[in-house]
Amino acid sequence: MPETLNIQNMADAIRFLSIDSILNAGEGHQGVPLGMAEIAATLYAKHLKVDPDDPLWPDRDRIVLSNGHGSMLLYGLLHLSGYKKVTVEALKAFRKLHSVCAGHPEIEQDAGIEITTGLLGQGIACAVGMAVAEERLAARFGRDLVDHRTWAFVGDGCLQEGMGQEAISLAGHLQLGRLTFLWDDNHITDDGDTALSVSEDIPARFRAAGWHVIEVDGHDIACIDKSIAEAKADPRPTLIACRTTIARGIPRLQGQRGGHSAPLTPQDAQEARAARKWPHPPFHIPQEVYSDWDKAMMQGRTAKSDWQERLKKHPAHAEFLRWTNGALPDGWLDALPETSSEARPTIQSSGDVCDALLDGLPETIVLCADLEAPTNHKRRRKAFTADSRDGSYVHCGVREHLMGAMADGIAAHGGLRPVNVTYLAFADYERAAMRMAALMGLPAIFVFSHDSIGVGSNGPTHQPVETLASYRAMPNMRVFRPADAIETAEAWQIALEIRDGPSMLALSRQDAEQVRKDGSENLSRRGAYVLAGSETDRDLTLIATGTEVGLAMKARHILEECGIRTAVISMPCWELFQDQDAAYRAAVLGAAPRIGIEAALKFGWENWLRPDDAFIGMTGFGASAKAPELYEHFGITTERIVATGKSLTGH
Amino acid sequence: MPETLNIQNMADAIRFLSIDSILNAGEGHQGVPLGMAEIAATLYAKHLKVDPDDPLWPDRDRIVLSNGHGSMLLYGLLHLSGYKKVTVEALKAFRKLHSVCAGHPEIEQDAGIEITTGLLGQGIACAVGMAVAEERLAARFGRDLVDHRTWAFVGDGCLQEGMGQEAISLAGHLQLGRLTFLWDDNHITDDGDTALSVSEDIPARFRAAGWHVIEVDGHDIACIDKSIAEAKADPRPTLIACRTTIARGIPRLQGQRGGHSAPLTPQDAQEARAARKWPHPPFHIPQEVYSDWDKAMMQGRTAKSDWQERLKKHPAHAEFLRWTNGALPDGWLDALPETSSEARPTIQSSGDVCDALLDGLPETIVLCADLEAPTNHKRRRKAFTADSRDGSYVHCGVREHLMGAMADGIAAHGGLRPVNVTYLAFADYERAAMRMAALMGLPAIFVFSHDSIGVGSNGPTHQPVETLASYRAMPNMRVFRPADAIETAEAWQIALEIRDGPSMLALSRQDAEQVRKDGSENLSRRGAYVLAGSETDRDLTLIATGTEVGLAMKARHILEECGIRTAVISMPCWELFQDQDAAYRAAVLGAAPRIGIEAALKFGWENWLRPDDAFIGMTGFGASAKAPELYEHFGITTERIVATGKSLTGH
């Protein structure tokens, strides 16, 4: 450990790079980087294990800036510690188009930016996922290969957010001892004093959840150093509550509401330089300060070299690299189960796949929000608990938003494939986290059961009607609504192969007819396909998704008997179909009159239906009754399809 | 207070009505009604102030069943206490179509069902809103007219949910002393023991947030009675942590995981009757038990009569009734401000309206999530705080999901008009609460600023692109994206007039051109209208919303100069436009080629655009740069509209 570092200077270097960059950009949030400079410098100088020359090193410590508006803290740290992409030029382009130094951190792991943050609470919730991933991987590969920590910089806002509270609760429950929150307790929010909206005893709140809590002066380097050492030694997750002065160093703003993000002036920069005795011109860091930062990184570089040696000799060498590279093993598809020909809920078929992946793709880890029995994805999986890190099923409790962000954090950490399971009605609770997965391009898989009025008597609170549309509207999210067991397995296969974004599966609680006989070719890959009938000779086209494909097939049988040549299009994934060439799309959709059939609202179906086509689905919220009765009540029936088909074709 | 009641018998009546109804329905959640029967019976017998003959009495206590899956607890209570709509026949129709006894409680206030619950956490968060409403109304009208309490039955799941945690935090901060949570601490969740996912010290967590906490045996009637009396006497919000046995009374299931919702058998019912010494046949309640329930209601009936006498003589009689009836006062529109002709952000124009409503519609109450300055809806409003209940602006902190549900709770309580303010990016955080407003048909108003890439350098995390579509897909939600100050005022007017559902306003951070000159007629009422150009003689139609209407107007100017007769359609509210007759819609949309223009994704625009029409907007997530540069970067410009218009019209 280099003892000769001038950590105060290292901290002031962060401070002035931040002031200069924010002044140069004309806007930004100085509160965090100026208030947390000593905390961050101490962590990097004395404790952090990273190698800036190898930002993707799997056993690196993970840094999460949960208070992402304070992005200059992170950019300053990355620049000073030697991440090559974060140059002075990049800092000068702070908040400008295409800069690595965006307004809020945007994931770019080879630049040292582990995760996108900015929406409060997401960061610490992701950090919980990262800490789970670390423990799970360590249980599989041993501490020789997996021995790192997760550090999160945290603001008041993150702790006010419900998902932040969920993170505290579950991290305590799971005793994630390698997770440390460095809380910027500056008493100031965007609105003014935190006392406007917070009066709880935050350390007591963490203690109630089983955390180790240390309270320190956030500008006292020796105390910070000691507290981090204590955090590392304690088996519990640790909150280091750092009492800080927001925007410390700018006389006009420090400790004030304006310290948060009020526009800086050249005079502010000048006065700060005088106050902090920092005579250097803008963006200039003296060589001895760079040198201290460089020395600080030696511990990580050494650790990395030692680790590489250990990896070479490790018996699980190849498997470790496969997991961390996210590669699918040869023959993994062979592990997938034979599908039954009996009607059964697609959530059960999904459970079959998930079961099989325990052998075929052991890097899968399932997160579930207290719905083990109805969602049925636990079965053979052992729970990941405080005492047992080799489980691959996390009981997340009724904490969906956290769970979504944990999936993001696990995916961003690398090495595991997160699978998130709950009811589709709760997709709204975790929507922001799912959007983050889409924005970051993370391959998280979100499995939802109870996808429609098929839920039955639990009623409209639990019956999605607009949820599919709301996610089809989201960029970079693939929404699958498979029709049967074969399409469910196909959706899983595609979702696991996709590496650049999340997928979601909307699955049924009720039985789905087995409409496909042959699973030898993955037809879902094209998003939609002709399931029955002719591609060219048809009088009518039925386009359906999910459980309604079974209805369409029954209707087709009757329509054909009436002499109406009917094609059934199964359309499990709109996004993939949209990606096909126009000729394929035109051939599948055909020129004949069309009926769209989905137990959901029409919104979005205008993509596939022309004004004279028909849609059979929902027109508003559902109701409480048994599923078959609801299908009757809302007119989503074979009879209605047949009648509509006859009418459209003039019979 | 009637001292001769046999509360244990009253509780067992709940128990057996629940068993009989669930057995009759073939499904249901017996855990809550059987576990909480003594708690509920004691509350109703000794403390609750309601009049079952007048379920809408404004000064009634509010009951929230936050663990809504235990709906039979509520239906049993309502039946036994004499709410006329909850008959034995209704109980026999539990979970059947059109029954007042739906699977989860669905708001029907004249049946005594105050609010829809079932999605965990929503109920207690609504309860916080109700308690705020009570305090605010009491500050306005005095304790002679407003003097009631909010009681919430709460399960473990509600306390795990982030929004539940937000509720705890803010209720403590605001010291809502008339709010009491009755926690069913039964140690069992759907997945099994709560220890699977919870290990925090929940009483300590509440104490950390400033709550009064009492721990009792949830089956000991005297202790429950005493604890409720203490809760009423304490100025803090109170958690009564009731240690209970789930499904108490059914020997096979009590205290077990299956107690939560495992299917009941006739034998269970028989064994329960033996165990609880309840010899009565199914659905039969002895007259002496009904009589005790009836006696228990006397306190509420007497309070109601006394209150009516006080109301008659009260100087604010008429105003109180106007507020509680939700009527808009004569001439309220006169209070609205003159709109400026200068370009300015629509969020600022919205702030002008909100300011004026402080005088014109003083029953408005603004909730804001720590964004006072950028959303600018505080200005003249005084804060509602622990010490000062006459404020009409609630600093909700960074707790959006709670805030959304508080708006629901305030609207359901009645007497106030909630206005919820934050950034549109955070609409995802409160989506489930907004859906509840739509499902319940509550007139809450959700105002969002920073509605597009116009946010600028804060980047894609903060830039909605799919959010408008995701809410346009939601039933019973009116989504407004006004173009300028006049349309913003129009949207407010319509939103305030709508009584059967929520509205949301998506507003700009950046300047919006003032495209309307004349505000004498509310043109937004029809959802879309011809802003410029001819209804009949046109070569091209530009359809735009929000800030892009200004772009369309500029493009029109250039196109007209090129000899292309161009109409501009402003379309601030799709839902209202959809409600117009087909002739109006056809006239507005016209037959000429169309260009849709919105700084958002195209999803949903297929409603208004034909395959050969064009759309100018986003195709994915945004980026971090200043707003004008982003509009250039993503090609949402006057030039592009002009070029596209020329191309479509063959110029």
Interface residues (C-beta under 8 A of the other chain):
Chain A: A25 E27 G68 H69 R95 K96 L97 H98 S99 A102 G103 H104 E106 T116 T117 G118 L119 L120 G121 D156 G157 C158 Q160 E161 G162 M163 G164 Q165 E166 S169 L170 G172 H173 T189 D190 D191 G192 L196 S197 V198 S199 E200 D201 I202 A204 R205 R207 A208 A209 G210 C368 D370 L371 E372 A373 P374 A383 H395 C396 G397 V398 R399 E400 H401 L402 A425 F426 D428 Y429 R431 A432 R435 M436 A438 L439 G456 S457 N458 G459 P460 T461 H462 V465 E466 A469 S470 R472 A473 M474 P475 N476 L601 F603 G604 E606 N607 T619 G620 F621 A623 S624 A625 K626 E629 L630 H633
Chain B: A25 E27 G68 H69 R95 K96 L97 H98 S99 A102 G103 H104 E106 T116 T117 G118 L119 L120 G121 D156 G157 C158 Q160 E161 G162 M163 G164 Q165 E166 S169 L170 G172 H173 T189 D190 D191 G192 L196 S197 V198 S199 E200 D201 I202 A204 R205 R207 A208 A209 G210 C368 D370 L371 E372 A373 P374 A383 H395 C396 G397 V398 R399 E400 H401 L402 A425 F426 D428 Y429 R431 A432 R435 M436 A438 L439 G456 S457 N458 G459 P460 T461 H462 V465 E466 A469 S470 R472 A473 M474 P475 N476 L601 F603 G604 E606 N607 T619 G620 F621 A623 S624 A625 K626 E629 L630 H633
